[in-house]
Amino acid sequence: MRKNQVINITLSDDLLQAVDKQAEIELRNRSELFREAVRTYLFSKNADKMHQAFTDNESNRVNDIKKFSDFENATTLA
């Protein structure tokens, strides 16, 4: 079974020239450049999701602290 699959993509002439120039600078071929670009993109998206989850979790934690503080103040005043 083949691990890699060939795909077709459409790029403007300018973008393809930029890809080829960068590949030449890095002594790589187009496929290597695109694989790295896709991995970087997916990693970035995953990092964004992880950051959002952390932010949501911290927001919930702060809200819990506020609720506890409100409860503590209410019982102290009673």
Steps between C-alpha positions, in 0.01 A plus 500: 500500500628843404565739788519819294235620261539733207269802502441782254475865602457815298727799562541831325818541297634752752440270796658204321806709414531602866472135607763391249734782606465409869550131425817583308631717785439217748630229263166318520234396258144629481357198680728546800412869516124433483518220758673733745254780425202273567655362821572854620146613415341205681728547803406869511128419486541241776695750711220754452245243622718411800541869586123554477433198721751630756344847488151355545622286789665798671186708451293226664751479785482875560120486498508216754728705726265799473200282587683354800605848609141623471381200702769554761411871531129422528554245779736736685246781491212278615 
